[in-house]
């Protein structure tokens, strides 16, 4: 058995969870925050012997967004200049599970 830990964008999380549930996977959701943009993510824990990575990859695509950025213009002044960043996609960790019990 495998434990899949998938970190997905908050905007993709509802669709991912719905598709995983349709495919008969049990999913535990944890609300998390990313470090770079301080944006909302959802960390999913999925215990499986099947391959659910295909379901996740269908629902999580990278895309670009414009977000406010800050730049220093000297003498202690800062300005908010929008920057384009890549968001979305998923980061997936697969771990071997020696024992699993559902109580």
Secondary structure as UniProt FT lines:
FT   STRAND          2..9
FT   HELIX           10..22
FT   TURN            23..24
FT   STRAND          28..33
FT   STRAND          40..48
FT   HELIX           53..59
FT   STRAND          62..72
FT   TURN            75..76
FT   STRAND          78..88
FT   STRAND          90..96
//
